Amino acid sequence: MELYLIRHGQSFNNTLSNAEGRMSDPPLSEVGERQAKLVAEYLHSSAAKCHYGRESFEEGFGLDRLYCSAHLRCLNTATEIGERTGLTPEIWIDVHEEMGVWLEGERALPGITPAQIRERFPKVKVPGDMGADGWWNRPVESEEEWVARAGRVAHQLRTEMAHLDERIAVVTHGGFTKDLLSALVNGGPMDGDSFSTQNTSIARIDFDLRGFQIRYLNRVEHLPPELVT
């Protein structure tokens, strides 16, 4: 399996210098919308040359499946990618951002509901077990909980998906990408060491039954310098 981790485009909250004015589930900013269109075109375009670990030099990514988190910024980004690649975005709840849906001083915020997703993102596949009152609806996630969640996803990739002959893209978050890479490489947090990703950056990790290989991280060649955030 080839796994492509794609960070969402710049969100409204990413533009803020502090927590004032922060939204619990922000959409993309204007820059983020441009980034999402560019990464979608890049993933679709034959100009993207892919050969790492493949039998022949190929044009394009040739993606087979597209997953995304249920946060608005990922739904926005994945919808653009789906439009250009012809893939149906599927929500994968466990790849959400650290802490879930939250605002300072508020707890148990709901997140977007299945009905709202079907209205705003009609081409997105909603999991059958998503709560009708919102996909989150619980207290702010603790560090212990998000570390455990990243470990679960890492285990799933290694044991349930590694054998797949597929190229799978996952639109997710900077924090979760860090947590997942730490889980894969170190079995958990890395004591001060970390991984950083730009908006709409692409990472590729190849899995087979023997293990995994990180092919590249944080690629943003689809963005002009002024749109790298």
MISEMI-744393 format. One record per residue (C-alpha): residue in three letters; y, z, x. Coordinates in steps of 0.2 Angstrom, whole numbers, padded with zeros to 4 digits, always signed. Each point is the difference from the previous one (the first is absolute). Layout:
% residues N
ALAYZX;...
//
This chain:
% residues 229
MET+0000+0000+0000;GLU+0018-0004+0005;LEU+0012+0013-0006;TYR+0018-0004-0001;LEU+0012+0015-0003;ILE+0017-0005-0006;ARG+0014+0012-0002;HIS+0011-0003-0015;GLY+0017-0008+0001;GLN+0015+0011+0002;SER+0003+0012-0015;PHE+0016+0007-0007;ASN-0005+0017+0008;ASN-0002-0008+0017;THR+0019-0005+0000;LEU+0005+0018-0002;SER+0006+0011+0015;ASN-0005+0016-0009;ALA-0009+0006-0016;GLU+0016-0001-0011;GLY-0003-0013-0013;ARG-0018-0002+0004;MET-0012-0007-0014;SER-0017+0007-0004;ASP-0008-0018+0000;PRO+0013-0012+0007;PRO-0001-0019-0002;LEU+0004-0012+0014;SER+0018-0002+0006;GLU+0007-0017+0001;VAL-0005-0001+0019;GLY-0018+0005-0006;GLU-0001-0013-0012;ARG+0004-0013+0013;GLN-0012+0008+0012;ALA-0014-0001-0014;LYS+0003-0019-0003;LEU-0001-0003+0019;VAL-0016+0009+0003;ALA-0007-0008-0016;GLU+0004-0017+0007;TYR-0006+0004+0017;LEU-0017+0006-0007;HIS-0002-0016-0010;SER+0007-0012+0014;SER-0011-0010+0011;ALA+0013+0003+0014;ALA-0008+0017+0002;LYS-0014-0002+0013;CYS-0015+0011+0000;HIS-0014+0000+0012;TYR-0003+0018+0006;GLY-0019+0003-0002;ARG-0003-0016-0010;GLU-0012-0014+0005;SER+0014-0013-0001;PHE+0019-0001+0001;GLU+0006+0000-0018;GLU+0017-0003-0008;GLY+0005+0014-0013;PHE-0007+0016-0004;GLY-0013-0005-0013;LEU+0001+0016-0010;ASP-0013+0004-0012;ARG+0006+0016-0009;LEU+0017+0009-0002;TYR+0001+0018-0003;CYS+0016+0011-0002;SER+0006+0018-0003;ALA+0007+0004-0017;HIS+0017+0004+0006;LEU+0013-0013-0006;ARG+0005-0006+0017;CYS-0018-0005+0003;LEU-0002-0008-0017;ASN+0016-0010+0004;THR-0006-0005+0017;ALA-0018-0004-0006;THR+0006-0010-0015;GLU+0009-0012+0012;ILE-0015-0001+0011;GLY-0011-0004-0015;GLU+0012-0013-0006;ARG-0001-0010+0016;THR-0018+0003+0005;GLY-0008-0002-0018;LEU-0008+0017+0002;THR+0000+0014-0014;PRO+0007+0016+0007;GLU-0011+0015-0004;ILE+0006+0018+0000;TRP-0009+0011+0012;ILE+0006+0018-0004;ASP-0005+0008+0016;VAL+0012-0011+0011;HIS+0015+0008-0007;GLU+0014+0008+0011;GLU+0000+0018+0006;MET+0005+0013-0013;GLY-0002-0012-0015;VAL+0014-0002-0013;TRP+0013+0014+0003;LEU+0018+0006+0000;GLU+0007+0015+0009;GLY-0002+0015-0012;GLU-0011-0010-0013;ARG-0018+0001-0001;ALA-0014-0010-0009;LEU+0010-0016-0003;PRO-0011-0013-0009;GLY+0002-0017+0010;ILE-0001-0016-0009;THR-0012-0001-0015;PRO-0014-0014-0003;ALA+0010-0006-0015;GLN+0016-0002+0011;ILE-0010-0009+0014;ARG-0007-0012-0013;GLU+0018-0004-0007;ARG+0009-0001+0017;PHE-0014-0007+0011;PRO-0012-0009-0012;LYS-0010-0008+0014;VAL-0004+0017+0008;LYS-0018+0007-0003;VAL+0001+0018-0005;PRO-0015+0011+0003;GLY-0009+0006-0015;ASP+0002+0019+0005;MET+0019+0000+0001;GLY+0007+0013-0011;ALA+0010-0006-0015;ASP+0014+0012+0003;GLY+0003-0007+0018;TRP-0011-0002+0016;TRP+0007+0016+0009;ASN+0004+0014-0012;ARG-0004+0015+0012;PRO+0009+0011+0012;VAL+0007-0007+0017;GLU-0014-0004+0011;SER-0002+0011+0015;GLU-0003-0006+0018;GLU-0018+0007-0001;GLU-0003-0011-0015;TRP+0007-0016+0007;VAL-0010+0002+0016;ALA-0015+0003-0010;ARG+0004-0016-0011;ALA+0002-0011+0015;GLY-0016+0007+0007;ARG-0009-0006-0017;VAL+0008-0017+0002;ALA-0006-0001+0018;HIS-0017+0005-0005;GLN-0001-0013-0014;LEU+0006-0014+0012;ARG-0013+0005+0012;THR-0015+0003-0012;GLU+0003-0011-0015;MET+0011-0014+0005;ALA-0004-0004+0019;HIS-0014-0012-0004;LEU+0010-0011-0012;ASP+0003-0018+0006;GLU+0018+0001-0007;ARG+0018+0000+0005;ILE+0009+0014-0009;ALA+0018+0004-0001;VAL+0007+0017-0005;VAL+0018+0003-0004;THR+0004+0018+0004;HIS+0012+0012+0009;GLY+0006+0005+0017;GLY-0006+0018-0002;PHE-0017-0005-0007;THR-0003-0013+0013;LYS+0004+0013+0014;ASP-0013+0012-0009;LEU-0013-0013-0002;LEU+0001-0006+0018;SER+0000+0018+0006;ALA-0016+0003-0010;LEU-0008-0015+0007;VAL+0004+0003+0018;ASN+0001+0019+0001;GLY-0009+0006-0016;GLY+0017+0007-0005;PRO+0018+0004+0005;MET+0004-0003+0019;ASP+0010+0015+0005;GLY+0017-0008+0003;ASP-0006-0018+0003;SER+0002-0012-0015;PHE+0001-0018-0006;SER+0016-0008-0006;THR+0002-0016-0011;GLN+0014-0011-0006;ASN+0003-0005-0018;THR-0013-0015-0004;SER-0008+0002+0017;ILE-0018-0005+0001;ALA-0014+0009+0009;ARG-0018-0008+0002;ILE-0015+0011+0002;ASP-0018-0008+0001;PHE-0015+0010-0006;ASP-0018-0003+0002;LEU-0016+0011-0001;ARG+0003+0005+0018;GLY+0018+0006-0002;PHE+0018-0007-0001;GLN+0012-0009+0012;ILE+0019+0001-0002;ARG+0006-0018+0003;TYR+0018+0003-0002;LEU+0013+0011-0007;ASN+0018-0001-0007;ARG+0001-0019+0000;VAL+0017-0006-0007;GLU+0001-0018+0006;HIS+0003-0006-0017;LEU+0017+0009-0001;PRO+0016-0005+0009;PRO+0008+0014+0011;GLU+0013+0005-0013;LEU-0014+0004-0013;VAL-0011+0011+0011;THR+0002+0017-0007;
//
